């Protein structure tokens, strides 16, 4: 799981590296609506984390202490925010699909602490063991999760893995559409920002 998080951060870093934060902050400082707000790479990473946690745009705006109108203005100035959120949500979908699959096939080892009754014995004069007391101790046991055939059937019927891959392909087509719609001057300006 930690490796995937590192990969996700690297992908987000690629997106944030393309954004000229100084230019965005200059535009924000000169605006009437967001002169008090500035954006940094850490802000973009926080937005990505909130999107990964399932927060809505309204909740993210609230976390940044922005009104919905200020949030909309910020997104218009820096559309990379939406790309960061989309990437985080796609990652969350993959994690959820993987967890569902692992739950469906079972076989995972989990450790649990359970109480165990322990009896205390003494040997009497005739050599017999007599219970003189009892107490509970917490013992760690290891269990294997069983397979869930109903969930496995549901996953097979809905072909969940294909749906997640389709979203990624659709977003790539959308990005290509945005780039294709750019004028030659906009493309040059975009290339210079890199």
ZATORZA-633542 format. One record per atom (N, C-alpha, C): y negated, x negated, z. Coordinates in nm, 2 decimals. Each point is the difference from the previous one (the first is absolute). Example, Ala and Ser with C-alpha at 12.3 -4.5 7.8 and 13.67 -1.06 7.14 Angstrom:
! ZATORZA-633542
REC     yy     xx     zz
REC   0.57  -1.32   0.78
REC  -0.12   0.09   0.00
REC  -0.12  -0.09   0.00
REC  -0.11   0.04  -0.07
REC  -0.11  -0.09   0.00
REC  -0.11   0.08   0.08
This chain:
! ZATORZA-633542
REC     yy     xx     zz
REC   0.12  -0.08   0.00
REC  -0.12   0.08   0.00
REC  -0.13  -0.09   0.00
REC   0.00  -0.11   0.08
REC  -0.11  -0.08   0.00
REC  -0.03  -0.07  -0.13
REC   0.11  -0.03  -0.08
REC  -0.02  -0.06  -0.13
REC  -0.07   0.10  -0.09
REC   0.03   0.13   0.01
REC  -0.06   0.10  -0.09
REC  -0.15   0.01   0.04
REC  -0.03   0.00   0.12
REC  -0.14   0.01   0.04
REC  -0.08  -0.12  -0.05
REC   0.06  -0.12   0.00
REC  -0.06  -0.11  -0.06
REC  -0.03   0.01  -0.15
REC   0.10   0.06  -0.07
REC  -0.01   0.02  -0.14
REC  -0.11   0.10  -0.03
REC   0.00   0.11   0.09
REC  -0.10   0.10  -0.02
REC  -0.15  -0.06   0.02
REC  -0.01  -0.08   0.10
REC  -0.13  -0.06   0.02
REC  -0.04  -0.09  -0.11
REC   0.10  -0.07  -0.06
REC  -0.03  -0.09  -0.11
REC  -0.05   0.09  -0.12
REC   0.06   0.11  -0.03
REC  -0.04   0.09  -0.11
REC  -0.14   0.06   0.03
REC  -0.02   0.03   0.12
REC  -0.14   0.06   0.03
REC  -0.10  -0.11  -0.01
REC   0.04  -0.12   0.03
REC  -0.10  -0.12  -0.01
REC  -0.03  -0.02  -0.15
REC   0.09   0.02  -0.09
REC  -0.03  -0.01  -0.14
REC  -0.10   0.10  -0.04
REC   0.01   0.13   0.05
REC  -0.09   0.10  -0.03
REC  -0.14  -0.03   0.05
REC   0.00  -0.04   0.13
REC  -0.13  -0.03   0.06
REC  -0.07  -0.12  -0.05
REC   0.07  -0.10  -0.06
REC  -0.06  -0.12  -0.06
REC  -0.08   0.04  -0.12
REC   0.04   0.10  -0.07
REC  -0.07   0.04  -0.12
REC  -0.13   0.07   0.03
REC  -0.01   0.06   0.12
REC  -0.13   0.07   0.04
REC  -0.10  -0.10   0.04
REC  -0.12   0.01  -0.05
REC  -0.11  -0.09   0.04
REC  -0.07   0.07   0.12
REC   0.04  -0.03   0.12
REC  -0.05   0.06   0.12
REC  -0.15  -0.02   0.02
REC  -0.05  -0.12  -0.04
REC  -0.14  -0.03   0.01
REC  -0.08   0.10  -0.08
REC   0.04   0.03  -0.12
REC  -0.07   0.09  -0.09
REC   0.01   0.14   0.06
REC   0.12   0.04   0.05
REC   0.01   0.13   0.05
REC  -0.09   0.02   0.13
REC  -0.01  -0.10   0.08
REC  -0.08   0.00   0.12
REC  -0.15   0.00  -0.04
REC  -0.04  -0.07  -0.11
REC  -0.14   0.01  -0.04
REC  -0.03   0.14  -0.05
REC   0.09   0.06  -0.07
REC  -0.03   0.14  -0.04
REC  -0.01   0.09   0.12
REC   0.09  -0.02   0.09
REC   0.00   0.09   0.12
REC  -0.13  -0.02   0.08
REC  -0.05  -0.13   0.01
REC  -0.12  -0.02   0.08
REC  -0.12   0.06  -0.07
REC   0.00   0.01  -0.13
REC  -0.11   0.05  -0.07
REC   0.00   0.15  -0.02
REC   0.11   0.06   0.04
REC   0.01   0.15  -0.01
REC  -0.06   0.06   0.13
REC  -0.03   0.13  -0.02
REC  -0.06   0.08   0.12
REC   0.12   0.05   0.09
REC   0.11   0.02  -0.06
REC   0.11   0.07   0.07
REC   0.08  -0.10   0.09
REC   0.02  -0.12  -0.05
REC   0.09  -0.09   0.07
REC  -0.06  -0.14   0.03
REC  -0.13   0.00   0.03
REC  -0.07  -0.13   0.03
REC   0.05  -0.06   0.13
REC   0.06   0.08   0.09
REC   0.05  -0.05   0.12
REC   0.14  -0.05   0.00
REC   0.07   0.02  -0.12
REC   0.14  -0.03  -0.01
REC   0.02  -0.12  -0.09
REC   0.10  -0.09   0.04
REC   0.04  -0.11  -0.09
REC   0.15   0.00   0.00
REC   0.05  -0.05  -0.11
REC   0.15   0.00  -0.02
REC   0.04  -0.15  -0.01
REC   0.12  -0.02   0.06
REC   0.06  -0.14   0.00
REC   0.14   0.01  -0.04
REC   0.07  -0.11  -0.01
REC   0.14   0.00  -0.03
REC   0.08   0.06   0.11
REC  -0.05  -0.02   0.13
REC   0.07   0.06   0.11
REC  -0.01   0.15   0.00
REC  -0.12   0.05  -0.05
REC  -0.02   0.14  -0.01
REC   0.10   0.06  -0.10
REC   0.02  -0.07  -0.11
REC   0.10   0.05  -0.11
REC   0.14  -0.01   0.06
REC   0.03  -0.10   0.08
REC   0.14  -0.01   0.06
REC   0.02   0.12   0.10
REC  -0.11   0.03   0.08
REC   0.01   0.11   0.09
REC   0.02   0.13  -0.07
REC  -0.07   0.02  -0.11
REC   0.02   0.12  -0.08
REC   0.14   0.01  -0.05
REC   0.05  -0.12  -0.05
REC   0.14   0.00  -0.05
REC   0.10   0.04   0.12
REC  -0.02  -0.05   0.12
REC   0.08   0.02   0.11
REC   0.00   0.15   0.04
REC  -0.12   0.06   0.00
REC  -0.02   0.14   0.03
REC   0.07   0.09  -0.11
REC  -0.01  -0.04  -0.12
REC   0.07   0.07  -0.11
REC   0.15  -0.01   0.02
REC   0.05  -0.12   0.04
REC   0.14  -0.02   0.02
REC   0.05   0.09   0.12
REC  -0.09   0.02   0.10
REC   0.03   0.08   0.11
REC   0.00   0.15  -0.03
REC  -0.05   0.04  -0.12
REC   0.00   0.14  -0.04
REC  -0.13   0.07   0.02
REC  -0.11  -0.08   0.03
REC  -0.13   0.06   0.02
REC  -0.05   0.06  -0.13
REC  -0.07   0.11   0.01
REC  -0.07   0.06  -0.11
REC  -0.13  -0.08  -0.03
REC  -0.06   0.03  -0.11
REC  -0.13  -0.06  -0.03
REC  -0.11   0.04   0.10
REC   0.01   0.13   0.05
REC  -0.09   0.04   0.10
REC   0.01  -0.07   0.13
REC   0.13  -0.03   0.04
REC   0.03  -0.07   0.12
REC  -0.05  -0.15  -0.01
REC   0.02  -0.06  -0.12
REC  -0.04  -0.13  -0.02
REC  -0.15  -0.01   0.01
REC  -0.07   0.09  -0.07
REC  -0.15   0.01   0.01
REC  -0.04   0.01   0.15
REC   0.07   0.08   0.07
REC  -0.04   0.02   0.14
REC   0.02  -0.13   0.08
REC   0.11  -0.07  -0.03
REC   0.03  -0.13   0.07
REC  -0.11  -0.11  -0.04
REC  -0.06   0.01  -0.12
REC  -0.10  -0.09  -0.04
REC  -0.14   0.05   0.05
REC   0.00   0.12   0.07
REC  -0.12   0.06   0.04
REC  -0.09   0.04  -0.11
REC   0.06   0.06  -0.11
REC  -0.08   0.04  -0.12
REC   0.02   0.16  -0.01
REC  -0.10   0.06  -0.05
REC   0.01   0.14  -0.03
REC   0.08   0.02  -0.14
REC   0.05   0.11  -0.03
REC   0.07   0.02  -0.13
REC  -0.09  -0.04  -0.12
REC  -0.13   0.03   0.01
REC  -0.08  -0.03  -0.11
REC  -0.02  -0.15  -0.01
REC  -0.02  -0.07   0.11
REC  -0.01  -0.15   0.00
REC   0.13  -0.06  -0.05
REC   0.12   0.06   0.04
REC   0.13  -0.05  -0.05
REC   0.00   0.01  -0.15
REC  -0.03   0.12  -0.05
REC   0.00   0.02  -0.15
REC  -0.09  -0.10  -0.07
REC  -0.12  -0.03   0.05
REC  -0.09  -0.10  -0.05
REC   0.06  -0.14   0.00
REC   0.07  -0.03   0.11
REC   0.06  -0.13   0.01
REC   0.11  -0.02  -0.10
REC   0.08   0.11  -0.02
REC   0.11  -0.01  -0.10
REC  -0.05  -0.01  -0.14
REC  -0.12   0.06  -0.03
REC  -0.06  -0.01  -0.13
REC  -0.05  -0.14  -0.03
REC  -0.05  -0.06   0.11
REC  -0.05  -0.14  -0.02
REC   0.12  -0.10   0.00
REC   0.10   0.02   0.08
REC   0.11  -0.09   0.00
REC   0.14   0.08  -0.02
REC   0.03   0.03  -0.12
REC   0.12   0.07  -0.03
REC   0.13  -0.07   0.04
REC  -0.01  -0.13   0.02
REC   0.12  -0.07   0.05
REC   0.05   0.05   0.13
REC  -0.08   0.07   0.07
REC   0.05   0.06   0.13
REC   0.11   0.10  -0.03
REC  -0.02   0.08  -0.11
REC   0.11   0.09  -0.03
REC   0.13  -0.07  -0.05
REC  -0.02  -0.11  -0.07
REC   0.12  -0.08  -0.04
REC   0.07  -0.06   0.12
REC  -0.07  -0.04   0.10
REC   0.06  -0.06   0.12
REC   0.07   0.11   0.08
REC  -0.06   0.12   0.01
REC   0.07   0.11   0.06
REC   0.12   0.05  -0.07
REC  -0.01   0.00  -0.14
REC   0.12   0.04  -0.08
REC   0.11  -0.09   0.02
REC  -0.03  -0.13   0.00
REC   0.10  -0.10   0.01
REC   0.07   0.01   0.14
REC  -0.07   0.02   0.10
REC   0.05   0.01   0.14
REC   0.09   0.13   0.01
REC  -0.04   0.10  -0.06
REC   0.08   0.13   0.00
REC   0.13  -0.02  -0.08
REC  -0.01  -0.07  -0.11
REC   0.12  -0.02  -0.08
REC   0.10  -0.09   0.08
REC  -0.05  -0.10   0.08
REC   0.08  -0.08   0.08
REC   0.07   0.09   0.11
REC  -0.08   0.09   0.06
REC   0.05   0.08   0.11
REC   0.11   0.09  -0.06
REC  -0.01   0.05  -0.12
REC   0.10   0.08  -0.06
REC   0.13  -0.07  -0.02
REC  -0.01  -0.13  -0.04
REC   0.12  -0.08  -0.01
REC   0.07  -0.02   0.13
REC  -0.08  -0.03   0.11
REC   0.06  -0.02   0.13
REC   0.07   0.13   0.05
REC  -0.07   0.11  -0.03
REC   0.06   0.13   0.05
REC   0.13   0.02  -0.08
REC   0.00  -0.02  -0.13
REC   0.12   0.02  -0.08
REC   0.12  -0.09   0.05
REC  -0.04  -0.13   0.03
REC   0.10  -0.09   0.05
REC   0.06   0.04   0.13
REC  -0.09   0.05   0.09
REC   0.05   0.05   0.13
REC   0.09   0.12  -0.01
REC  -0.04   0.10  -0.09
REC   0.08   0.11  -0.03
REC   0.14  -0.04  -0.05
REC   0.00  -0.09  -0.09
REC   0.13  -0.05  -0.06
REC   0.09  -0.06   0.11
REC  -0.06  -0.09   0.09
REC   0.07  -0.06   0.10
REC   0.06   0.10   0.10
REC  -0.08   0.10   0.03
REC   0.04   0.11   0.09
REC   0.12   0.07  -0.07
REC  -0.01   0.03  -0.13
REC   0.11   0.07  -0.07
REC   0.13  -0.07   0.00
REC   0.00  -0.13  -0.03
REC   0.12  -0.08  -0.01
REC   0.06  -0.04   0.14
REC  -0.09  -0.01   0.10
REC   0.04  -0.03   0.14
REC   0.04  -0.15   0.00
REC   0.08  -0.03   0.11
REC   0.05  -0.14   0.02
REC  -0.10  -0.09   0.06
REC  -0.12   0.05   0.04
REC  -0.09  -0.09   0.07
REC   0.04  -0.01   0.15
REC  -0.02  -0.12   0.05
REC   0.03  -0.03   0.14
REC  -0.12   0.02   0.08
REC   0.01   0.08   0.10
REC  -0.11   0.03   0.09
REC   0.04  -0.03   0.14
REC  -0.09  -0.05   0.08
REC   0.03  -0.03   0.14
REC  -0.07   0.11   0.09
REC   0.08   0.04   0.10
REC  -0.05   0.10   0.09
REC   0.03  -0.04   0.14
REC  -0.09   0.04   0.09
REC   0.03  -0.02   0.14
REC   0.04   0.14   0.06
REC   0.11  -0.01   0.07
REC   0.06   0.12   0.06
REC   0.03  -0.02   0.14
REC   0.00   0.10   0.09
REC   0.04  -0.02   0.14
REC   0.15   0.00   0.01
REC   0.05  -0.09   0.09
REC   0.14  -0.01   0.02
REC   0.02   0.01   0.15
REC   0.10   0.09   0.04
REC   0.03   0.01   0.14
REC   0.09  -0.11   0.04
REC  -0.04  -0.07   0.10
REC   0.08  -0.11   0.06
REC   0.04   0.04   0.14
REC   0.13  -0.01   0.03
REC   0.05   0.03   0.13
REC   0.02  -0.13   0.08
REC  -0.02   0.00   0.13
REC   0.02  -0.11   0.08
REC   0.12   0.03   0.09
REC   0.09  -0.10   0.00
REC   0.13   0.01   0.07
REC   0.01  -0.10   0.11
REC   0.08   0.05   0.10
REC   0.04  -0.09   0.11
REC   0.15   0.01   0.01
REC   0.07  -0.10   0.05
REC   0.14   0.00   0.02
REC   0.02   0.03   0.15
REC   0.08   0.11   0.03
REC   0.03   0.03   0.14
REC   0.11  -0.08   0.05
REC   0.04   0.02   0.13
REC   0.10  -0.08   0.06
REC   0.14   0.01  -0.06
REC   0.03   0.11  -0.07
REC   0.12   0.01  -0.07
REC   0.01  -0.05  -0.14
REC  -0.12  -0.06  -0.05
REC  -0.01  -0.06  -0.13
REC  -0.04   0.09  -0.11
REC  -0.04   0.12   0.04
REC  -0.04   0.10  -0.11
REC  -0.15  -0.01  -0.02
REC  -0.05   0.02  -0.12
REC  -0.14   0.00  -0.03
REC  -0.06   0.14   0.03
REC  -0.11   0.00   0.07
REC  -0.07   0.12   0.04
REC  -0.14  -0.01  -0.05
REC  -0.05   0.11  -0.06
REC  -0.13   0.01  -0.05
REC  -0.10   0.02   0.11
REC  -0.09  -0.10   0.02
REC  -0.10   0.01   0.11
REC  -0.14   0.04  -0.05
REC  -0.02   0.00  -0.12
REC  -0.13   0.03  -0.06
REC   0.00  -0.01  -0.15
REC  -0.11   0.05  -0.05
REC  -0.02  -0.01  -0.15
REC  -0.14   0.00  -0.03
REC  -0.03  -0.06  -0.11
REC  -0.14  -0.01  -0.05
REC   0.00  -0.01  -0.15
REC  -0.12   0.01  -0.06
REC  -0.01   0.00  -0.15
REC  -0.07  -0.13  -0.04
REC   0.05  -0.06  -0.11
REC  -0.06  -0.11  -0.06
REC  -0.02   0.03  -0.15
REC  -0.11  -0.06  -0.05
REC  -0.03   0.02  -0.14
REC   0.07  -0.11  -0.08
REC   0.08   0.05  -0.10
REC   0.08  -0.09  -0.08
REC  -0.04   0.02  -0.15
REC  -0.01  -0.11  -0.07
REC  -0.03   0.01  -0.14
REC   0.12   0.00  -0.08
REC   0.01   0.11  -0.09
REC   0.12   0.01  -0.09
REC  -0.05   0.00  -0.14
REC   0.09  -0.03  -0.09
REC  -0.04   0.00  -0.14
REC   0.08   0.11  -0.08
REC  -0.07   0.08  -0.07
REC   0.06   0.11  -0.08
REC  -0.02  -0.02  -0.15
REC   0.08   0.05  -0.08
REC  -0.02   0.00  -0.14
REC  -0.03   0.15  -0.04
REC  -0.11   0.01  -0.08
REC  -0.04   0.13  -0.04
REC   0.09   0.06  -0.10
REC   0.04   0.13   0.01
REC   0.09   0.06  -0.10
REC  -0.08   0.03  -0.13
REC   0.08   0.01  -0.10
REC  -0.06   0.04  -0.13
REC  -0.04   0.15   0.01
REC  -0.10   0.04  -0.08
REC  -0.05   0.13   0.00
REC   0.02   0.06  -0.15
REC   0.12   0.06  -0.02
REC   0.03   0.04  -0.14
REC  -0.10   0.11  -0.05
REC  -0.06   0.08   0.08
REC  -0.09   0.10  -0.04
REC  -0.13  -0.07  -0.06
REC  -0.05  -0.10   0.07
REC  -0.11  -0.07  -0.05
REC   0.03  -0.08  -0.12
REC   0.12  -0.06  -0.01
REC   0.04  -0.07  -0.12
REC   0.01   0.09  -0.12
REC   0.05   0.12   0.02
REC   0.01   0.10  -0.11
REC  -0.15   0.04  -0.04
REC  -0.09   0.02   0.10
REC  -0.13   0.04  -0.04
REC  -0.07  -0.11  -0.08
REC   0.02  -0.13   0.05
REC  -0.06  -0.11  -0.07
REC   0.05  -0.01  -0.15
REC   0.13   0.02  -0.01
REC   0.06   0.00  -0.14
REC  -0.06   0.11  -0.09
REC  -0.01   0.12   0.06
REC  -0.05   0.11  -0.08
REC  -0.14  -0.02  -0.04
REC  -0.08  -0.05   0.09
REC  -0.15  -0.02  -0.03
REC  -0.03  -0.13  -0.07
REC   0.09  -0.09  -0.01
REC  -0.02  -0.13  -0.06
REC  -0.13  -0.06   0.04
REC  -0.01  -0.01   0.13
REC  -0.13  -0.05   0.06
REC  -0.04  -0.13  -0.05
REC   0.09  -0.09  -0.02
REC  -0.04  -0.14  -0.04
REC  -0.07   0.01  -0.14
REC   0.05   0.09  -0.09
REC  -0.07   0.01  -0.13
REC  -0.14   0.05   0.01
REC  -0.02   0.09   0.10
REC  -0.14   0.06   0.01
REC  -0.09  -0.11   0.05
REC   0.04  -0.09   0.09
REC  -0.09  -0.10   0.05
REC  -0.04  -0.10  -0.12
REC   0.10  -0.03  -0.08
REC  -0.03  -0.09  -0.11
REC  -0.09   0.06  -0.10
REC   0.01   0.13  -0.02
REC  -0.08   0.08  -0.10
REC  -0.15  -0.01   0.05
REC  -0.02   0.02   0.13
REC  -0.14  -0.01   0.04
REC  -0.07  -0.13  -0.03
REC   0.08  -0.11   0.01
REC  -0.06  -0.13  -0.03
REC  -0.03  -0.01  -0.15
REC   0.09   0.05  -0.08
REC  -0.02  -0.01  -0.14
REC  -0.12   0.09  -0.04
REC  -0.01   0.12   0.06
REC  -0.11   0.08  -0.03
REC  -0.14  -0.06   0.04
REC   0.00  -0.07   0.11
REC  -0.13  -0.06   0.04
REC  -0.03  -0.12  -0.09
REC   0.10  -0.07  -0.05
REC  -0.03  -0.11  -0.09
REC  -0.06   0.06  -0.13
REC   0.06   0.11  -0.05
REC  -0.05   0.06  -0.12
REC  -0.15   0.05   0.02
REC  -0.03   0.05   0.12
REC  -0.13   0.05   0.03
REC  -0.10  -0.12   0.00
REC   0.04  -0.12   0.06
REC  -0.08  -0.12   0.00
REC  -0.03  -0.04  -0.14
REC   0.11   0.00  -0.09
REC  -0.02  -0.04  -0.13
REC  -0.10   0.09  -0.07
REC   0.01   0.13   0.03
REC  -0.09   0.10  -0.06
REC  -0.15  -0.03   0.04
REC  -0.02  -0.04   0.12
REC  -0.14  -0.03   0.05
REC  -0.05  -0.12  -0.08
REC   0.09  -0.10  -0.01
REC  -0.04  -0.13  -0.07
REC  -0.03   0.03  -0.15
REC   0.09   0.08  -0.06
REC  -0.02   0.04  -0.14
REC  -0.13   0.07  -0.02
REC  -0.05   0.08   0.10
REC  -0.12   0.08  -0.02
REC  -0.12  -0.08   0.02
REC   0.01  -0.12   0.05
REC  -0.12  -0.09   0.03
REC  -0.06  -0.04  -0.14
REC  -0.13  -0.01   0.00
REC  -0.07  -0.06  -0.11
REC   0.02  -0.15   0.00
REC  -0.04  -0.06  -0.11
REC   0.02  -0.15  -0.01
REC  -0.09  -0.07   0.10
REC  -0.12   0.05   0.03
REC  -0.09  -0.06   0.10
REC   0.06   0.01   0.14
REC   0.06   0.12   0.03
REC   0.06   0.02   0.13
REC   0.12  -0.09   0.02
REC   0.07  -0.02  -0.11
REC   0.12  -0.10   0.01
REC  -0.05  -0.14   0.03
REC  -0.10  -0.04  -0.07
REC  -0.06  -0.14   0.02
REC  -0.05  -0.01   0.14
REC  -0.07   0.10   0.05
REC  -0.05   0.00   0.14
REC   0.12  -0.01   0.10
REC   0.10   0.08  -0.03
REC   0.12   0.00   0.09
REC   0.07  -0.14   0.00
REC   0.01  -0.06  -0.12
REC   0.06  -0.13  -0.01
REC  -0.08  -0.11   0.07
REC  -0.14   0.01   0.00
REC  -0.08  -0.09   0.07
REC   0.01   0.01   0.15
REC   0.03   0.12   0.05
REC   0.02   0.02   0.14
REC   0.12  -0.08   0.05
REC   0.10  -0.02  -0.08
REC   0.12  -0.07   0.04
REC  -0.04  -0.14   0.03
